Amino acid sequence: MKKVARIVLVVGLLLTIVAAVTVVLVPRWVKGRIIATAAAHGVALTIDDFTFGFSRARLKGVKASPLIRNDAKGAPKVTAAAASVDVDLEWFTPTAITVTGMTLDVDGDASDVAAALASRNKGTAAPASITHVTLVDSSLQWKHPVAAPFVAIAAVHVAADVTRKPNRALGEDWHVTVGDLRMFDTSKLNNALAPWSLTADADEIGTRATVTLPAKATVKIDVTEAGARSLDIDTPPFVVKDLGMPPEVLALYGDDTSHLEVHVHHQEKDPDHAQGTVVLTGSDVFVGPSTMRTSFALDAHYSGDPKTSLKLSGATLRAGPFTGALDGTFALDPATGVRASLRYSSGVMACIDAVKAQAANYGDLGKGVATLAGLLGLDRAVQGRVWLKGEIEIDARTSTNRVSFRTDGDCKLSYLPAGL
């Protein structure tokens, strides 16, 4: 019995020594392997604290940079940090990861960042044993995401769930929510614009996202696995400041009295053809960057190659008192912004009708002026016909915003009433 007790004691002592060595050395070895693996992929990884057990490993104070390695001038930059990363283990095999308090900093055009990340991730994948990744209370700061100057994006309260389904790779099925998504105009002191919220999902059917803007406006995007795409934008009337983005992004100008309403329904059944409808109305909107106000209503169909440009068809534009045809091409790229080259020619109307309608745009005072014009007989004095022509050239890539409208016709005043 003594021999047995001695053997048990010795084995127990040896196991204690092994456990102690494991507790001290294994975490250092695992931490070193993690850092070395990251370095092999060009990422400088630092870990402030690391604890290790047979069922879980925890990394605290994790920082990674750069996630995109490119020394070219103007190349996008991506860095990340996390308060903690918890890894569920079955012995030494990772099965699930929970990232808490991650902050992601991005600087660069959206298309450049996407291309760089796709190139970096090519040929790499998460360990096959991992079936679940969770993101908790994280945030994003993104500078220069689009071609328009002074635009930045910030997202907080970001949560994500990535679960590997049978016969699917990790990352093909996910759900993301963003509680507070904002765009900023970094050129202004009070630059925090109204917040959005976002939900997005991906599965074997496709990818869907819904962005809810202020005033219950919604943007819905649906991309199927077969490549078909749809975009639906629906807003109630809203003021420009409540758009939730700098108005320059959409080449719009206005103040607290300017109102807009947007309805866009866009479909792409294949990558080479798109079609859709646009209904856009506005009141008290500035014409370009000038201070001249107008109202407008656009109702149009369009079709074409979404990779290049879309052509308007059957487009009718009411601009102030004038109504006519609008034709030309446009493109709306999330990465480069708005591009448009449009021409407008209205129908012919009597000069006195144009004068009265334009005066009425100035509220009660304008309506009073229009009434006074009738009392003074100006409807008989103002003669001739008038029409409106215009050109719109917009290119967010070069900050081009040229909006030019002019009247043409033979208006004339045949007499002035006595006393004027």
Beta strands, then each sheet from edge to edge (+ up, - down):
strand 1: 44-52
strand 2: 56-65
strand 3: 77-90
strand 4: 93-107
strand 5: 132-143
strand 6: 151-163
strand 7: 174-185
strand 8: 196-202
strand 9: 206-212
strand 10: 218-224
strand 11: 229-234
strand 12: 238-239
strand 13: 259-270
strand 14: 273-286
strand 15: 293-305
strand 16: 309-319
strand 17: 322-333
strand 18: 337-346
strand 19: 349-350
strand 20: 382-383
strand 21: 385-395
strand 22: 400-409
strand 23: 412-413
sheet 1: 1+ 2- 3+ 4- 5- 6+ 7- 8+ 9- 10+ 11- 13+ 12-
sheet 2: 1+ 2- 3+ 4- 5- 6+ 7- 8+ 9- 10+ 11- 13+ 14- 15+ 16- 17+ 18- 21+ 19-
sheet 3: 1+ 2- 3+ 4- 5- 6+ 7- 8+ 9- 10+ 11- 13+ 14- 15+ 16- 17+ 18- 21+ 22-
sheet 4: 20+ 23-
end
